[in-house]
Structures are given as C-alpha cells and as structure tokens.
Amino acid sequence: LAATWGQLQLNLTLGERAPFALYYITVLVTAWLAGTLPAIVAWILCIFSGVYWIVPSDRSQVIEQSGYIISMILFCGMSAVVIWVFHRSAADRARVAQAAQENETLMARLKASDRKKDEFLALLAHELRNPLAPIRTGLEILEREPADAARHCQIRRTMSRQLDQLTRMVDDLLDVSRFLQGQMQLYKETVDLRDVVDLALETCQPVLDHSEHLVQFVRPKTPLYVHADRVRLAQVVANLL
C-alpha cells in the first residue's frame, strides 16, 4: 500500500514514464530482508495493486494501456529474476553455513580425540614405568646374589608376572584407536583379590623401598574371589599405593 501511494505521487510528479518503479524496490527489499516466500507474496500484491490503481481503467486509452501492459510484463519478468537470484543466494549461504558448522564440529572432535590421545599416552607412560622397576630390581639381585634356586625361582616368577603386565599395557598402546573411542577392553576372569594385591605390591615395592615406606599387607586366610580383569585391578591398587 505504501509503495502504491508513493508510486501514484511519483507519477503525478514525474509523469507516467516509470509507472512501477517503486514496486521493483518493494520486491527487491522484501527478497533481501525476508526471503523467497514473502518476496513472492509482495510480488503478487504489487501486480494486483498495479492493475487496480496504476493501470488506467478507461479502455478508450488503448495506446496508454498497451504501454502499461508492457511495463507490467517487464516488472513481472524482472521481479521473477530478482526473486530467483536471491533464492539461489540464500541457498548458497545456507550451504556455506552448514559446511562451516560441520567443519567446526569436526574440528572439535579432532581436538577432543587429540586431547584423549595425549592423556592416554601420559597415563601409559606412567603405567609402563611401574612394572619395569621390579624387573630391574630382580635382574640386579640375580647378578649380585649367589646361586639360590628357591630365591631365583621366586624372582623369576615375579619378573614373569611383571612382564605379563607390561605386555598387556604395550598391547593397549598398539590398540590406541580403541581407547580413543572409549572402548577399553576388559579380560574378565575369576580373580583372587589377594593375588591382585600381591601383584600390585610387587609393582610398587622398589618405589616403596626407595622412599623408605613400610607397607604391611594382612593377607586374609580365605580367598576373595571376584569376576574382573586382573591387570586392571592390579593397576588400580598400584596407583593407590
């Protein structure tokens, strides 16, 4: 309505050389600010308003009416082109925004994965040092002490258990992708918690001796069975110690 009133005033001032000039601006601004559907509505309203108020109703003015009809056809064609161009532009902007959002999400996932990897490597580096200390201590004892079958057999068993634990953690390192997905695999079996504490004590004993700490384990007489992962439980107890 505002465009029609303004167009009538413009026609009175400048003549009827551009009878639908403000309607072009109306469709253009609506397509730019509001989108495709409101622009189509504005386009249709401008056509009806132009036919009702701008085009002369006197059929005797055939020449003038033909000029208005040509102007109306040009307006319809140009408005359709404008609406289509803005529609394509909006679709392109939506695709770019969606691609940017997807890239941002992917970057966040990559950063989270990289952070998990760093945490895992730091944790594994700490865990790998624990079994190495008993193995090194056992080797030193084997080199220094005279041959004692019972003593050496016990040391070898200790080193064997620590090597098994070390091998398990190296397997974790080789399967880092599963850890990054939050899928740590547990090898559950029937485990005596007394053996778990013994394994953890063996792992921590060199550190305890170096720090001059005394740890006393009151071993229960009866087994305490659980269904769990022996190595993981030993790691938990060793970390607590």
MARMIGU-542147 format. One record per residue (C-alpha): residue in three letters; x, y, z. Coordinates in Angstrom, 3 decimals, always signed. Example, Ala and Ser with C-alpha at 12.3 -4.5 7.8 and 13.67 -1.06 7.14 Angstrom:
<sites>
SITE gulum c1 c2 c3
SITE ala +12.300 -4.500 +7.800
SITE ser +13.670 -1.060 +7.140
</sites>
This chain:
<sites>
SITE gulum c1 c2 c3
SITE leu +0.000 +0.000 +0.000
SITE ala +2.831 +2.397 +0.835
SITE ala +4.538 +1.590 -2.464
SITE thr +1.275 +2.162 -4.368
SITE trp +0.667 +5.503 -2.688
SITE gly +4.274 +6.531 -3.325
SITE gln +4.051 +5.389 -6.963
SITE leu +0.894 +7.459 -7.520
SITE gln +2.627 +10.524 -6.082
SITE leu +5.697 +9.803 -8.217
SITE asn +3.536 +9.504 -11.347
SITE leu +1.969 +12.888 -10.612
SITE thr +5.405 +14.462 -10.168
SITE leu +7.453 +12.810 -12.934
SITE gly +4.721 +11.634 -15.220
SITE glu +3.966 +8.061 -16.085
SITE arg +7.298 +7.168 -17.661
SITE ala +8.117 +4.630 -14.883
SITE pro +4.730 +3.524 -13.549
SITE phe +6.023 +0.579 -11.449
SITE ala +9.406 +1.882 -10.226
SITE leu +8.622 +1.604 -6.500
SITE tyr +7.255 -1.914 -6.981
SITE tyr +10.702 -3.022 -8.162
SITE ile +12.171 -1.644 -4.944
SITE thr +9.440 -3.315 -2.893
SITE val +10.139 -6.783 -4.302
SITE leu +13.910 -6.276 -4.090
SITE val +13.881 -5.182 -0.441
SITE thr +11.429 -7.917 +0.563
SITE ala +13.526 -10.624 -1.129
SITE trp +16.673 -9.265 +0.535
SITE leu +15.293 -8.915 +4.065
SITE ala +12.554 -11.556 +4.345
SITE gly +13.327 -14.341 +1.881
SITE thr +11.711 -16.086 -1.052
SITE leu +8.132 -16.691 +0.116
SITE pro +7.480 -13.132 +1.398
SITE ala +9.013 -11.791 -1.823
SITE ile +6.590 -13.864 -3.908
SITE val +3.675 -12.562 -1.800
SITE ala +4.894 -8.971 -2.254
SITE trp +5.307 -9.590 -5.981
SITE ile +1.692 -10.819 -6.332
SITE leu +0.348 -7.959 -4.214
SITE cys +2.256 -5.446 -6.343
SITE ile +0.747 -6.922 -9.512
SITE phe -2.812 -6.683 -8.190
SITE ser -2.218 -3.213 -6.747
SITE gly -0.705 -2.015 -10.003
SITE val -3.584 -3.360 -12.078
SITE tyr -6.167 -1.886 -9.692
SITE trp -4.648 +1.552 -9.009
SITE ile -1.913 +2.294 -11.556
SITE val -3.180 +0.912 -14.891
SITE pro -5.890 +3.183 -16.379
SITE ser -9.367 +1.669 -16.355
SITE asp -10.551 +3.643 -19.383
SITE arg -10.498 +1.170 -22.257
SITE ser -10.569 +4.004 -24.773
SITE gln -6.929 +4.778 -23.949
SITE val -5.642 +1.778 -25.891
SITE ile -2.161 +3.183 -26.510
SITE glu -1.624 +4.078 -22.847
SITE gln -2.936 +0.694 -21.709
SITE ser -0.555 -1.133 -24.032
SITE gly +2.368 +0.820 -22.518
SITE tyr +1.231 -0.108 -19.014
SITE ile +0.840 -3.753 -20.026
SITE ile +4.381 -3.826 -21.400
SITE ser +5.663 -2.187 -18.200
SITE met +3.722 -4.741 -16.131
SITE ile +5.205 -7.635 -18.145
SITE leu +8.703 -6.217 -17.645
SITE phe +8.036 -5.811 -13.938
SITE cys +6.815 -9.410 -13.626
SITE gly +9.840 -10.766 -15.512
SITE met +12.439 -8.712 -13.662
SITE ser +10.843 -9.440 -10.287
SITE ala +10.888 -13.169 -11.016
SITE val +14.592 -12.927 -11.879
SITE val +15.312 -10.946 -8.692
SITE ile +13.445 -13.450 -6.513
SITE trp +15.247 -16.391 -8.155
SITE val +18.669 -14.753 -7.708
SITE phe +18.041 -14.043 -4.029
SITE his +16.688 -17.548 -3.535
SITE arg +19.844 -19.079 -5.024
SITE ser +21.978 -16.742 -2.955
SITE ala +20.169 -17.714 +0.235
SITE ala +20.554 -21.411 -0.606
SITE asp +24.279 -20.921 -1.212
SITE arg +24.658 -19.077 +2.088
SITE ala +22.804 -21.878 +3.879
SITE arg +25.113 -24.482 +2.339
SITE val +28.176 -22.469 +3.313
SITE ala +26.870 -22.048 +6.865
SITE gln +26.121 -25.766 +7.117
SITE ala +29.584 -26.643 +5.809
SITE ala +31.154 -24.250 +8.316
SITE gln +29.134 -25.823 +11.132
SITE glu +30.182 -29.305 +10.047
SITE asn +33.819 -28.220 +9.867
SITE glu +33.581 -26.695 +13.329
SITE thr +32.060 -29.900 +14.709
SITE leu +34.736 -31.988 +13.018
SITE met +37.473 -29.736 +14.381
SITE ala +36.041 -30.053 +17.894
SITE arg +36.014 -33.838 +17.549
SITE leu +39.600 -33.840 +16.303
SITE lys +40.695 -31.669 +19.230
SITE ala +38.895 -33.946 +21.688
SITE ser +40.478 -37.013 +20.084
SITE asp +43.910 -35.422 +20.212
SITE arg +43.400 -34.497 +23.868
SITE lys +42.351 -38.063 +24.694
SITE lys +45.402 -39.390 +22.896
SITE asp +47.710 -37.124 +24.921
SITE glu +46.023 -38.162 +28.154
SITE phe +46.305 -41.811 +27.205
SITE leu +49.994 -41.565 +26.318
SITE ala +50.765 -39.711 +29.550
SITE leu +48.870 -42.320 +31.567
SITE leu +50.517 -45.203 +29.734
SITE ala +53.980 -43.725 +30.176
SITE his +53.344 -43.622 +33.912
SITE glu +51.963 -47.149 +33.960
SITE leu +54.823 -48.587 +31.917
SITE arg +57.386 -47.440 +34.471
SITE asn +55.778 -49.426 +37.278
SITE pro +56.465 -52.995 +36.008
SITE leu +59.971 -52.063 +34.870
SITE ala +61.160 -51.322 +38.402
SITE pro +60.602 -54.876 +39.767
SITE ile +62.154 -56.366 +36.630
SITE arg +65.246 -54.192 +37.003
SITE thr +65.473 -54.984 +40.711
SITE gly +65.148 -58.700 +40.035
SITE leu +67.926 -58.603 +37.469
SITE glu +70.216 -56.783 +39.900
SITE ile +69.522 -59.372 +42.592
SITE leu +70.196 -62.214 +40.167
SITE glu +73.535 -60.636 +39.251
SITE arg +74.674 -59.892 +42.822
SITE glu +73.471 -62.804 +44.905
SITE pro +74.993 -66.289 +44.702
SITE ala +73.021 -69.069 +43.118
SITE asp +69.951 -69.893 +45.205
SITE ala +67.437 -71.996 +43.367
SITE ala +64.467 -71.102 +45.566
SITE arg +65.280 -67.410 +45.716
SITE his +65.973 -67.167 +41.986
SITE cys +62.796 -69.085 +41.161
SITE gln +60.749 -66.603 +43.179
SITE ile +62.426 -63.661 +41.454
SITE arg +61.818 -65.192 +38.038
SITE arg +58.126 -65.658 +38.838
SITE thr +57.921 -62.028 +39.913
SITE met +59.632 -60.889 +36.721
SITE ser +57.346 -63.108 +34.665
SITE arg +54.221 -61.578 +36.212
SITE gln +55.522 -58.068 +35.668
SITE leu +56.421 -58.890 +32.070
SITE asp +52.866 -60.138 +31.509
SITE gln +51.526 -56.861 +32.868
SITE leu +53.968 -54.887 +30.741
SITE thr +52.956 -56.836 +27.636
SITE arg +49.314 -56.082 +28.342
SITE met +49.986 -52.358 +28.522
SITE val +52.044 -52.436 +25.330
SITE asp +49.043 -54.092 +23.677
SITE asp +46.976 -51.142 +24.885
SITE leu +49.452 -48.791 +23.251
SITE leu +49.220 -50.652 +19.952
SITE asp +45.424 -50.538 +20.145
SITE val +45.244 -46.830 +20.966
SITE ser +42.397 -46.261 +18.492
SITE arg +40.048 -48.362 +20.608
SITE phe +40.946 -46.371 +23.695
SITE leu +40.267 -43.087 +21.912
SITE gln +36.764 -44.367 +21.163
SITE gly +36.216 -45.076 +24.855
SITE gln +36.226 -48.846 +24.367
SITE met +38.815 -50.183 +26.793
SITE gln +38.628 -53.961 +26.585
SITE leu +38.465 -55.934 +29.827
SITE tyr +39.613 -59.554 +30.073
SITE lys +37.439 -60.765 +32.929
SITE glu +38.100 -63.960 +34.855
SITE thr +37.716 -65.338 +38.357
SITE val +40.368 -63.496 +40.347
SITE asp +41.529 -63.808 +43.931
SITE leu +41.891 -60.290 +45.304
SITE arg +44.808 -61.469 +47.443
SITE asp +46.781 -62.213 +44.285
SITE val +45.827 -58.825 +42.886
SITE val +47.249 -57.050 +45.946
SITE asp +50.378 -59.198 +45.790
SITE leu +50.909 -58.193 +42.155
SITE ala +50.391 -54.517 +42.978
SITE leu +52.843 -54.746 +45.876
SITE glu +55.440 -56.354 +43.634
SITE thr +55.000 -53.497 +41.181
SITE cys +55.356 -50.781 +43.821
SITE gln +57.948 -52.419 +46.084
SITE pro +61.028 -50.759 +44.518
SITE val +59.403 -47.339 +44.856
SITE leu +58.370 -48.094 +48.435
SITE asp +61.883 -49.248 +49.315
SITE his +63.430 -46.164 +47.732
SITE ser +61.074 -43.919 +49.729
SITE glu +61.687 -45.980 +52.883
SITE his +57.996 -46.669 +53.302
SITE leu +56.776 -49.780 +55.042
SITE val +53.572 -51.365 +53.755
SITE gln +52.062 -54.281 +55.634
SITE phe +49.532 -56.472 +53.869
SITE val +47.367 -58.506 +56.243
SITE arg +46.572 -61.346 +53.887
SITE pro +43.172 -62.992 +54.516
SITE lys +43.252 -66.725 +55.048
SITE thr +40.358 -67.431 +52.702
SITE pro +40.263 -66.380 +49.027
SITE leu +38.250 -63.310 +47.988
SITE tyr +37.032 -64.119 +44.511
SITE val +35.693 -61.548 +42.066
SITE his +34.931 -61.638 +38.352
SITE ala +37.201 -58.916 +36.993
SITE asp +40.263 -58.005 +34.969
SITE arg +43.365 -58.978 +36.975
SITE val +45.742 -56.482 +35.342
SITE arg +43.351 -53.539 +35.603
SITE leu +42.660 -54.201 +39.265
SITE ala +46.399 -54.500 +39.943
SITE gln +46.914 -51.142 +38.236
SITE val +44.235 -49.569 +40.439
SITE val +45.805 -50.891 +43.654
SITE ala +49.316 -49.963 +42.492
SITE asn +48.192 -46.407 +41.728
SITE leu +46.625 -46.143 +45.179
SITE leu +49.841 -47.369 +46.773
</sites>
